Amino acid sequence: MERMILHSDINACYASIELLRHPELRGRPVAVGGEQELRHGIILAKDQMARAAGVRTGMTLWAARQQCPELTILPPDFDLYYDYSRRVRQVYADFTDRCEPFGMDECWLDMTGCVGHEDALQTAQAVRQRVLDATGLTVSVGVSWCKVIAKLGSDYRKPNAVTVIDRARFADMVWPLPVGSLLFAGRSSVRQLERLGIRTVGALAAADADMLRQRFGKSGVQLHAYANGYDPAPVHRVEDLPPPKSIGNSTTAPRDLICDRDVRIVLRKLCDCVARRLRHHDCRCQVVQLWLRGADFQSWDRQMVLPYPTQSGEELLKAVWTLYQREPDKRPFRSLGVRASELQIAQPDQISFFPETRQTERWERLERTMDRIQTRYGTGSICHALELQDTQLGSVQLIQ
């Protein structure tokens, strides 16, 4: 039996959610962006009107306003976006339990065996309508026999559309598209392919696989398979998803960090965020990495192996603070980042009589309690006293 895969993508996710909260802005170009005074001055998302005016994700706020003077830029509210994402996935779960998220706004649904192939268009339209009725958001849905082509289908026609790409129409619909349309075809790969004269998906499909392997390694072989419509990857249930290889977060501070206290406040928030995600994935890390960028835009990173795996933000902070203290040049810093790697699935804790181990266990219990409070009342509902010493640094928002 041939598979039937749907890929559903919330149209202009952040901006669409903000328009639900601010209906008075409908009919005007709207974008979600950072706060320029906090040096987070780029566009994170934009609606269709802003896109048509030339506003692009990653564009500076200044450039976006030059491109579209009537643009309204709203600050991000990630707690709200996660709530809507959860509600949309609940709708998907009514159709199938084989539902794999791809970021906050995209999801694959495996409908194989749930409905017949002749009902593919009808099923995708039902998904689209149910999401609209339940949340007020529109989605674009692609339908095909594998994940990568279903994803291409959802991008094929937007917004609020359904596109079916079957084998009979695959070559006519997909091969004329630019090679960058394919999933995981990044800018660097696209530039190298174009130097070889490969500018369309069809040209990539016809290219020599051995040449692509020599030039690009495994990624070249993968892109060649995608261009020919071959992608056997299954749609994972959320509980069956493989654990991530690493978990990290970084931020640009609203002002230069000129002393140890400034650095420690931001590191505290970063470590807590990374640790919370570790606990969410039920993982512990064995290696922690610290990344810093100076006010002169010079950056460096250091890492260390922990004495034992952990998912505690306090333990992560101790490690990255040790790495920071080893740096002899305490220049003013602009950006910081923390990454946990060498992840392993958390095992039941073995009872220990060593005081340092028991202290770590107490910290983990405390932090899990904080997780529950933040889940119920929001990420700003509870914090460490250190963050209150500087309200500007302590209020820095991180993507959870």
C-alpha positions as a Markdown table, in Angstrom:
| # | Residue | x | y | z |
|---|---|---|---|---|
| 1 | Met | 0.0 | 0.0 | 0.0 |
| 2 | Glu | 1.4 | 3.4 | -1.0 |
| 3 | Arg | 1.6 | 5.9 | 1.8 |
| 4 | Met | -0.5 | 9.0 | 2.0 |
| 5 | Ile | 1.4 | 11.8 | 3.9 |
| 6 | Leu | 0.1 | 15.3 | 4.6 |
| 7 | His | 2.2 | 18.2 | 5.6 |
| 8 | Ser | 0.4 | 21.1 | 7.3 |
| 9 | Asp | 1.9 | 24.5 | 7.7 |
| 10 | Ile | 0.3 | 27.3 | 9.7 |
| 11 | Asn | 0.4 | 30.4 | 7.4 |
| 12 | Ala | 2.5 | 33.2 | 8.8 |
| 13 | Cys | 2.3 | 31.6 | 12.2 |
| 14 | Tyr | 3.4 | 34.3 | 14.6 |
| 15 | Ala | 1.9 | 37.2 | 12.6 |
| 16 | Ser | -1.5 | 35.3 | 12.2 |
| 17 | Ile | -1.7 | 34.7 | 15.9 |
| 18 | Glu | -1.0 | 38.3 | 16.6 |
| 19 | Leu | -3.8 | 39.3 | 14.2 |
| 20 | Leu | -6.2 | 37.1 | 16.2 |
| 21 | Arg | -5.2 | 39.1 | 19.3 |
| 22 | His | -5.3 | 42.5 | 17.4 |
| 23 | Pro | -8.1 | 42.2 | 14.9 |
| 24 | Glu | -8.0 | 46.0 | 14.5 |
| 25 | Leu | -4.8 | 45.6 | 12.5 |
| 26 | Arg | -6.4 | 43.4 | 9.8 |
| 27 | Gly | -5.9 | 45.0 | 6.4 |
| 28 | Arg | -2.6 | 46.5 | 7.4 |
| 29 | Pro | 0.9 | 44.9 | 6.9 |
| 30 | Val | 2.0 | 43.3 | 10.2 |
| 31 | Ala | 5.2 | 41.7 | 11.3 |
| 32 | Val | 6.6 | 40.2 | 14.5 |
| 33 | Gly | 10.1 | 41.4 | 15.5 |
| 34 | Gly | 12.5 | 42.0 | 18.3 |
| 35 | Glu | 12.9 | 45.3 | 20.2 |
| 36 | Gln | 15.5 | 47.5 | 18.6 |
| 37 | Glu | 16.4 | 49.1 | 21.9 |
| 38 | Leu | 17.2 | 45.7 | 23.2 |
| 39 | Arg | 19.4 | 44.9 | 20.1 |
| 40 | His | 17.0 | 42.2 | 18.9 |
| 41 | Gly | 16.1 | 44.3 | 15.9 |
| 42 | Ile | 15.2 | 41.8 | 13.2 |
| 43 | Ile | 11.9 | 40.5 | 11.7 |
| 44 | Leu | 10.9 | 37.1 | 13.0 |
| 45 | Ala | 7.7 | 36.7 | 11.0 |
| 46 | Lys | 5.4 | 38.7 | 8.6 |
| 47 | Asp | 1.9 | 38.4 | 7.2 |
| 48 | Gln | 1.1 | 38.2 | 3.5 |
| 49 | Met | 0.7 | 41.9 | 3.1 |
| 50 | Ala | 4.1 | 42.6 | 4.6 |
| 51 | Arg | 5.6 | 39.8 | 2.4 |
| 52 | Ala | 4.1 | 41.4 | -0.7 |
| 53 | Ala | 5.6 | 44.7 | 0.2 |
| 54 | Gly | 9.1 | 43.1 | 0.3 |
| 55 | Val | 9.5 | 42.5 | 4.0 |
| 56 | Arg | 11.6 | 39.4 | 4.7 |
| 57 | Thr | 12.4 | 37.3 | 7.7 |
| 58 | Gly | 15.7 | 38.2 | 9.2 |
| 59 | Met | 15.6 | 41.8 | 7.8 |
| 60 | Thr | 16.5 | 44.5 | 10.3 |
| 61 | Leu | 13.6 | 46.5 | 11.7 |
| 62 | Trp | 15.0 | 49.7 | 10.1 |
| 63 | Ala | 15.3 | 48.1 | 6.7 |
| 64 | Ala | 11.7 | 46.6 | 7.0 |
| 65 | Arg | 10.3 | 50.1 | 7.8 |
| 66 | Gln | 12.2 | 51.5 | 4.8 |
| 67 | Gln | 10.7 | 48.8 | 2.6 |
| 68 | Cys | 7.2 | 49.2 | 4.0 |
| 69 | Pro | 6.7 | 52.5 | 5.9 |
| 70 | Glu | 3.1 | 51.6 | 7.0 |
| 71 | Leu | 4.4 | 48.3 | 8.6 |
| 72 | Thr | 3.2 | 47.6 | 12.2 |
| 73 | Ile | 5.8 | 45.6 | 14.2 |
| 74 | Leu | 4.7 | 43.7 | 17.3 |
| 75 | Pro | 6.9 | 42.2 | 20.0 |
| 76 | Pro | 6.9 | 38.3 | 20.1 |
| 77 | Asp | 4.9 | 36.4 | 22.7 |
| 78 | Phe | 6.2 | 32.8 | 22.6 |
| 79 | Asp | 4.0 | 31.5 | 25.4 |
| 80 | Leu | 1.0 | 32.5 | 23.3 |
| 81 | Tyr | 2.5 | 30.9 | 20.1 |
| 82 | Tyr | 3.2 | 27.6 | 21.9 |
| 83 | Asp | -0.4 | 27.5 | 23.2 |
| 84 | Tyr | -1.8 | 27.9 | 19.7 |
| 85 | Ser | 0.7 | 25.3 | 18.3 |
| 86 | Arg | -0.5 | 22.9 | 21.0 |
| 87 | Arg | -4.2 | 23.5 | 20.0 |
| 88 | Val | -3.5 | 22.9 | 16.3 |
| 89 | Arg | -1.7 | 19.7 | 17.0 |
| 90 | Gln | -4.7 | 18.5 | 19.1 |
| 91 | Val | -6.8 | 19.0 | 15.9 |
| 92 | Tyr | -4.3 | 16.8 | 13.9 |
| 93 | Ala | -4.5 | 14.1 | 16.6 |
| 94 | Asp | -8.2 | 13.7 | 15.8 |
| 95 | Phe | -7.2 | 12.5 | 12.4 |
| 96 | Thr | -4.2 | 10.3 | 13.1 |
| 97 | Asp | -1.8 | 9.4 | 15.9 |
| 98 | Arg | 1.1 | 9.4 | 13.5 |
| 99 | Cys | 1.8 | 13.1 | 13.7 |
| 100 | Glu | 5.4 | 14.5 | 13.6 |
| 101 | Pro | 6.0 | 18.1 | 14.4 |
| 102 | Phe | 8.6 | 20.1 | 12.4 |
| 103 | Gly | 9.1 | 23.3 | 14.3 |
| 104 | Met | 6.3 | 25.1 | 16.0 |
| 105 | Asp | 4.1 | 25.7 | 12.9 |
| 106 | Glu | 4.6 | 22.6 | 10.7 |
| 107 | Cys | 3.6 | 19.0 | 11.1 |
| 108 | Trp | 3.5 | 15.8 | 9.0 |
| 109 | Leu | 0.5 | 13.5 | 9.3 |
| 110 | Asp | 0.6 | 9.9 | 8.1 |
| 111 | Met | -2.9 | 9.1 | 6.8 |
| 112 | Thr | -2.0 | 5.7 | 5.3 |
| 113 | Gly | -4.9 | 3.3 | 6.0 |
| 114 | Cys | -7.0 | 6.0 | 7.5 |
| 115 | Val | -8.7 | 7.0 | 4.2 |
| 116 | Gly | -8.3 | 5.9 | 0.6 |
| 117 | His | -6.1 | 7.7 | -1.8 |
| 118 | Glu | -9.1 | 8.9 | -3.7 |
| 119 | Asp | -10.1 | 10.9 | -0.5 |
| 120 | Ala | -6.7 | 12.6 | -0.1 |
| 121 | Leu | -7.9 | 16.0 | -1.3 |
| 122 | Gln | -11.1 | 15.8 | 0.8 |
| 123 | Thr | -9.1 | 14.8 | 3.9 |
| 124 | Ala | -6.7 | 17.7 | 3.5 |
| 125 | Gln | -9.6 | 20.1 | 3.1 |
| 126 | Ala | -11.1 | 18.7 | 6.3 |
| 127 | Val | -7.9 | 19.2 | 8.2 |
| 128 | Arg | -7.7 | 22.8 | 7.0 |
| 129 | Gln | -11.3 | 23.6 | 7.9 |
| 130 | Arg | -11.0 | 22.0 | 11.4 |
| 131 | Val | -7.9 | 24.0 | 12.2 |
| 132 | Leu | -9.7 | 27.2 | 11.1 |
| 133 | Asp | -12.8 | 26.4 | 13.1 |
| 134 | Ala | -10.8 | 25.4 | 16.3 |
| 135 | Thr | -8.2 | 28.2 | 16.3 |
| 136 | Gly | -9.0 | 30.9 | 13.7 |
| 137 | Leu | -5.7 | 30.1 | 11.9 |
| 138 | Thr | -5.3 | 29.0 | 8.3 |
| 139 | Val | -3.0 | 26.3 | 7.1 |
| 140 | Ser | -1.6 | 25.2 | 3.8 |
| 141 | Val | -1.5 | 21.5 | 3.3 |
| 142 | Gly | 0.6 | 19.4 | 0.9 |
| 143 | Val | -0.4 | 15.8 | 0.1 |
| 144 | Ser | 2.0 | 13.2 | -1.4 |
| 145 | Trp | 3.4 | 9.7 | -0.9 |
| 146 | Cys | 6.5 | 10.8 | 1.1 |
| 147 | Lys | 7.4 | 13.5 | 3.6 |
| 148 | Val | 9.7 | 15.6 | 1.5 |
| 149 | Ile | 7.3 | 16.0 | -1.4 |
| 150 | Ala | 4.3 | 16.6 | 1.0 |
| 151 | Lys | 6.4 | 19.4 | 2.5 |
| 152 | Leu | 7.1 | 20.8 | -1.0 |
| 153 | Gly | 3.3 | 20.6 | -1.6 |
| 154 | Ser | 2.5 | 22.8 | 1.4 |
| 155 | Asp | 4.9 | 25.4 | 0.1 |
| 156 | Tyr | 3.7 | 25.2 | -3.5 |
| 157 | Arg | 0.6 | 27.4 | -3.1 |
| 158 | Lys | -0.1 | 29.7 | -0.2 |
| 159 | Pro | -1.9 | 30.9 | 1.8 |
| 160 | Asn | -4.8 | 28.6 | 3.0 |
| 161 | Ala | -4.5 | 26.1 | 0.1 |
| 162 | Val | -4.3 | 22.4 | -0.5 |
| 163 | Thr | -1.9 | 21.0 | -3.1 |
| 164 | Val | -1.8 | 17.3 | -4.1 |
| 165 | Ile | 1.4 | 16.0 | -5.8 |
| 166 | Asp | 0.9 | 12.5 | -7.0 |
| 167 | Arg | 3.2 | 10.4 | -9.0 |
| 168 | Ala | 1.4 | 11.2 | -12.3 |
| 169 | Arg | 2.0 | 14.9 | -11.9 |
| 170 | Phe | 5.3 | 14.8 | -10.0 |
| 171 | Ala | 7.7 | 15.6 | -12.8 |
| 172 | Asp | 5.5 | 18.3 | -14.3 |
| 173 | Met | 4.9 | 20.1 | -10.9 |
| 174 | Val | 8.2 | 19.6 | -9.1 |
| 175 | Trp | 11.1 | 19.4 | -11.6 |
| 176 | Pro | 10.7 | 22.9 | -13.0 |
| 177 | Leu | 11.0 | 24.4 | -9.4 |
| 178 | Pro | 14.3 | 26.0 | -8.3 |
| 179 | Val | 16.6 | 23.5 | -6.5 |
| 180 | Gly | 16.3 | 25.6 | -3.3 |
| 181 | Ser | 12.7 | 24.5 | -3.0 |
| 182 | Leu | 13.8 | 21.1 | -1.7 |
| 183 | Leu | 13.9 | 20.4 | 2.0 |
| 184 | Phe | 17.4 | 20.7 | 3.5 |
| 185 | Ala | 18.8 | 22.4 | 0.3 |
| 186 | Gly | 20.6 | 25.3 | 2.1 |
| 187 | Arg | 22.0 | 28.4 | 0.7 |
| 188 | Ser | 25.5 | 27.1 | 0.6 |
| 189 | Ser | 24.5 | 23.9 | -1.2 |
| 190 | Val | 22.3 | 25.8 | -3.7 |
| 191 | Arg | 25.2 | 28.1 | -4.6 |
| 192 | Gln | 27.5 | 25.1 | -5.2 |
| 193 | Leu | 24.9 | 23.3 | -7.3 |
| 194 | Glu | 24.3 | 26.5 | -9.4 |
| 195 | Arg | 28.0 | 26.6 | -10.1 |
| 196 | Leu | 27.6 | 23.2 | -11.5 |
| 197 | Gly | 24.7 | 24.4 | -13.7 |
| 198 | Ile | 22.1 | 22.6 | -11.5 |
| 199 | Arg | 19.4 | 25.2 | -11.0 |
| 200 | Thr | 16.2 | 23.2 | -11.0 |
| 201 | Val | 14.9 | 20.1 | -9.2 |
| 202 | Gly | 14.7 | 18.3 | -12.5 |
| 203 | Ala | 18.4 | 19.1 | -13.3 |
| 204 | Leu | 19.3 | 17.7 | -9.8 |
| 205 | Ala | 17.3 | 14.6 | -10.5 |
| 206 | Ala | 19.1 | 14.0 | -13.7 |
| 207 | Ala | 22.6 | 14.7 | -12.3 |
| 208 | Asp | 25.1 | 11.9 | -11.7 |
| 209 | Ala | 24.7 | 10.5 | -8.2 |
| 210 | Asp | 28.4 | 9.6 | -7.8 |
| 211 | Met | 29.4 | 13.1 | -8.7 |
| 212 | Leu | 27.1 | 14.5 | -6.1 |
| 213 | Arg | 28.4 | 12.1 | -3.5 |
| 214 | Gln | 32.0 | 13.2 | -4.2 |
| 215 | Arg | 31.1 | 16.9 | -4.1 |
| 216 | Phe | 28.6 | 17.0 | -1.2 |
| 217 | Gly | 28.9 | 13.6 | 0.6 |
| 218 | Lys | 25.8 | 12.2 | 2.1 |
| 219 | Ser | 23.8 | 15.4 | 1.7 |
| 220 | Gly | 24.3 | 15.3 | -2.0 |
| 221 | Val | 23.0 | 11.7 | -2.2 |
| 222 | Gln | 20.0 | 12.7 | 0.0 |
| 223 | Leu | 19.1 | 15.7 | -2.2 |
| 224 | His | 19.4 | 13.6 | -5.4 |
| 225 | Ala | 17.0 | 11.1 | -3.8 |
| 226 | Tyr | 14.6 | 13.8 | -2.8 |
| 227 | Ala | 14.7 | 15.3 | -6.4 |
| 228 | Asn | 13.6 | 11.9 | -7.7 |
| 229 | Gly | 10.8 | 11.6 | -5.1 |
| 230 | Tyr | 12.5 | 9.0 | -2.9 |
| 231 | Asp | 12.1 | 9.6 | 0.8 |
| 232 | Pro | 11.3 | 6.4 | 2.9 |
| 233 | Ala | 11.6 | 8.3 | 6.3 |
| 234 | Pro | 8.6 | 7.4 | 8.5 |
| 235 | Val | 6.3 | 9.9 | 10.2 |
| 236 | His | 7.1 | 9.5 | 13.9 |
| 237 | Arg | 4.7 | 9.7 | 16.7 |
| 238 | Val | 5.8 | 12.4 | 19.1 |
| 239 | Glu | 6.7 | 9.8 | 21.8 |
| 240 | Asp | 8.8 | 7.9 | 19.3 |
| 241 | Leu | 10.9 | 10.8 | 18.0 |
| 242 | Pro | 14.6 | 10.2 | 18.5 |
| 243 | Pro | 16.2 | 12.4 | 21.1 |
| 244 | Pro | 18.0 | 15.5 | 19.9 |
| 245 | Lys | 21.8 | 15.4 | 19.5 |
| 246 | Ser | 22.3 | 18.6 | 21.4 |
| 247 | Ile | 20.2 | 21.4 | 23.0 |
| 248 | Gly | 21.3 | 25.0 | 23.2 |
| 249 | Asn | 20.2 | 28.6 | 23.3 |
| 250 | Ser | 21.9 | 32.0 | 22.8 |
| 251 | Thr | 20.9 | 35.6 | 23.1 |
| 252 | Thr | 22.1 | 39.1 | 22.4 |
| 253 | Ala | 22.0 | 41.1 | 25.5 |
| 254 | Pro | 20.1 | 44.5 | 25.5 |
| 255 | Arg | 23.4 | 46.2 | 26.5 |
| 256 | Asp | 27.0 | 45.2 | 26.7 |
| 257 | Leu | 27.9 | 43.0 | 29.6 |
| 258 | Ile | 30.6 | 44.8 | 31.4 |
| 259 | Cys | 31.1 | 42.9 | 34.6 |
| 260 | Asp | 30.8 | 39.4 | 36.1 |
| 261 | Arg | 27.4 | 40.0 | 37.5 |
| 262 | Asp | 26.0 | 41.0 | 34.1 |
| 263 | Val | 27.4 | 37.8 | 32.6 |
| 264 | Arg | 26.1 | 35.6 | 35.4 |
| 265 | Ile | 22.6 | 36.9 | 35.1 |
| 266 | Val | 22.4 | 36.1 | 31.4 |
| 267 | Leu | 24.1 | 32.8 | 31.9 |
| 268 | Arg | 21.6 | 31.9 | 34.6 |
| 269 | Lys | 18.7 | 32.4 | 32.2 |
| 270 | Leu | 20.4 | 30.5 | 29.4 |
| 271 | Cys | 21.3 | 27.5 | 31.6 |
| 272 | Asp | 17.8 | 27.4 | 33.1 |
| 273 | Cys | 16.3 | 27.4 | 29.6 |
| 274 | Val | 18.6 | 24.7 | 28.3 |
| 275 | Ala | 18.0 | 22.5 | 31.4 |
| 276 | Arg | 14.3 | 22.9 | 31.1 |
| 277 | Arg | 14.5 | 21.6 | 27.5 |
| 278 | Leu | 16.7 | 18.7 | 28.7 |
| 279 | Arg | 14.0 | 17.7 | 31.2 |
| 280 | His | 11.3 | 18.1 | 28.6 |
| 281 | His | 13.2 | 15.5 | 26.4 |
| 282 | Asp | 14.0 | 13.4 | 29.5 |
| 283 | Cys | 17.7 | 13.7 | 28.7 |
| 284 | Arg | 20.9 | 14.5 | 30.6 |
| 285 | Cys | 24.0 | 16.0 | 29.1 |
| 286 | Gln | 27.7 | 15.0 | 29.5 |
| 287 | Val | 29.3 | 17.9 | 27.8 |
| 288 | Val | 28.5 | 21.7 | 28.1 |
| 289 | Gln | 29.7 | 24.4 | 25.8 |
| 290 | Leu | 30.0 | 28.2 | 26.4 |
| 291 | Trp | 30.0 | 30.6 | 23.5 |
| 292 | Leu | 30.7 | 34.4 | 23.8 |
| 293 | Arg | 30.8 | 37.3 | 21.4 |
| 294 | Gly | 32.5 | 40.5 | 22.4 |
| 295 | Ala | 31.3 | 44.0 | 21.7 |
| 296 | Asp | 34.0 | 44.0 | 18.9 |
| 297 | Phe | 32.0 | 41.0 | 17.4 |
| 298 | Gln | 35.0 | 38.7 | 18.0 |
| 299 | Ser | 33.7 | 35.3 | 19.3 |
| 300 | Trp | 35.1 | 32.2 | 20.9 |
| 301 | Asp | 33.8 | 29.0 | 22.5 |
| 302 | Arg | 35.0 | 26.6 | 25.2 |
| 303 | Gln | 33.6 | 23.3 | 26.4 |
| 304 | Met | 34.1 | 20.8 | 29.2 |
| 305 | Val | 33.1 | 17.3 | 30.1 |
| 306 | Leu | 31.0 | 17.1 | 33.2 |
| 307 | Pro | 31.9 | 14.6 | 36.0 |
| 308 | Tyr | 28.4 | 13.0 | 35.6 |
| 309 | Pro | 25.4 | 13.6 | 33.3 |
| 310 | Thr | 23.0 | 16.3 | 34.5 |
| 311 | Gln | 19.7 | 18.0 | 33.5 |
| 312 | Ser | 20.1 | 20.7 | 36.3 |
| 313 | Gly | 20.4 | 24.3 | 35.3 |
| 314 | Glu | 22.4 | 24.9 | 38.5 |
| 315 | Glu | 25.0 | 22.3 | 37.4 |
| 316 | Leu | 25.1 | 23.8 | 33.9 |
| 317 | Leu | 25.7 | 27.2 | 35.4 |
| 318 | Lys | 28.6 | 26.0 | 37.6 |
| 319 | Ala | 30.2 | 24.4 | 34.5 |
| 320 | Val | 29.9 | 27.4 | 32.1 |
| 321 | Trp | 30.9 | 29.8 | 34.9 |
| 322 | Thr | 34.1 | 27.8 | 35.3 |
| 323 | Leu | 34.7 | 28.1 | 31.6 |
| 324 | Tyr | 34.0 | 31.8 | 31.7 |
| 325 | Gln | 36.4 | 32.4 | 34.6 |
| 326 | Arg | 39.2 | 30.7 | 32.7 |
| 327 | Glu | 39.0 | 33.4 | 30.0 |
| 328 | Pro | 41.7 | 36.0 | 30.8 |
| 329 | Asp | 40.3 | 38.7 | 28.6 |
| 330 | Lys | 37.2 | 40.0 | 30.3 |
| 331 | Arg | 36.2 | 42.3 | 27.5 |
| 332 | Pro | 32.6 | 43.7 | 27.4 |
| 333 | Phe | 30.4 | 40.9 | 25.9 |
| 334 | Arg | 27.5 | 41.4 | 23.5 |
| 335 | Ser | 26.1 | 37.8 | 23.1 |
| 336 | Leu | 26.2 | 34.6 | 25.1 |
| 337 | Gly | 25.3 | 31.0 | 24.3 |
| 338 | Val | 25.1 | 27.7 | 26.2 |
| 339 | Arg | 24.9 | 24.3 | 24.5 |
| 340 | Ala | 24.5 | 20.8 | 26.1 |
| 341 | Ser | 25.7 | 17.8 | 24.1 |
| 342 | Glu | 26.5 | 14.1 | 24.4 |
| 343 | Leu | 22.9 | 13.6 | 25.5 |
| 344 | Gln | 21.6 | 10.4 | 27.0 |
| 345 | Ile | 18.2 | 9.3 | 28.1 |
| 346 | Ala | 17.8 | 9.9 | 31.8 |
| 347 | Gln | 18.0 | 6.8 | 33.9 |
| 348 | Pro | 16.5 | 6.3 | 37.3 |
| 349 | Asp | 18.7 | 7.9 | 39.9 |
| 350 | Gln | 20.8 | 5.6 | 42.0 |
| 351 | Ile | 20.8 | 6.5 | 45.7 |
| 352 | Ser | 24.0 | 8.2 | 46.8 |
| 353 | Phe | 25.5 | 9.2 | 50.1 |
| 354 | Phe | 27.9 | 11.7 | 48.6 |
| 355 | Pro | 26.8 | 15.3 | 49.6 |
| 356 | Glu | 27.4 | 16.8 | 46.2 |
| 357 | Thr | 25.3 | 14.2 | 44.4 |
| 358 | Arg | 22.5 | 14.7 | 46.9 |
| 359 | Gln | 22.6 | 18.5 | 46.5 |
| 360 | Thr | 22.3 | 18.0 | 42.7 |
| 361 | Glu | 19.2 | 15.8 | 43.2 |
| 362 | Arg | 17.7 | 18.5 | 45.4 |
| 363 | Trp | 18.3 | 21.1 | 42.7 |
| 364 | Glu | 16.7 | 18.9 | 40.0 |
| 365 | Arg | 13.6 | 18.4 | 42.2 |
| 366 | Leu | 13.4 | 22.2 | 42.8 |
| 367 | Glu | 13.8 | 22.9 | 39.1 |
| 368 | Arg | 11.1 | 20.4 | 38.1 |
| 369 | Thr | 8.8 | 22.2 | 40.5 |
| 370 | Met | 9.6 | 25.5 | 38.8 |
| 371 | Asp | 8.9 | 23.8 | 35.4 |
| 372 | Arg | 5.4 | 23.0 | 36.6 |
| 373 | Ile | 4.8 | 26.5 | 37.9 |
| 374 | Gln | 6.0 | 28.1 | 34.6 |
| 375 | Thr | 4.0 | 25.7 | 32.5 |
| 376 | Arg | 0.8 | 26.7 | 34.4 |
| 377 | Tyr | 1.4 | 30.4 | 34.9 |
| 378 | Gly | 4.0 | 31.4 | 32.3 |
| 379 | Thr | 7.8 | 31.5 | 32.0 |
| 380 | Gly | 7.9 | 34.9 | 34.0 |
| 381 | Ser | 5.9 | 33.6 | 36.9 |
| 382 | Ile | 9.0 | 32.5 | 38.9 |
| 383 | Cys | 12.7 | 33.2 | 38.7 |
| 384 | His | 15.9 | 33.2 | 40.6 |
| 385 | Ala | 16.6 | 36.3 | 42.9 |
| 386 | Leu | 19.8 | 36.9 | 40.8 |
| 387 | Glu | 17.6 | 38.0 | 37.9 |
| 388 | Leu | 16.0 | 40.7 | 40.0 |
| 389 | Gln | 19.4 | 42.5 | 40.5 |
| 390 | Asp | 19.1 | 43.9 | 37.0 |
| 391 | Thr | 15.6 | 44.0 | 35.6 |
| 392 | Gln | 16.8 | 44.8 | 32.1 |
| 393 | Leu | 19.0 | 41.7 | 31.8 |
| 394 | Gly | 16.7 | 39.6 | 34.0 |
| 395 | Ser | 13.8 | 40.2 | 31.7 |
| 396 | Val | 15.5 | 39.0 | 28.5 |
| 397 | Gln | 13.1 | 36.7 | 26.7 |
| 398 | Leu | 14.4 | 33.4 | 25.4 |
| 399 | Ile | 12.8 | 30.9 | 23.0 |
| 400 | Gln | 12.0 | 27.9 | 25.1 |
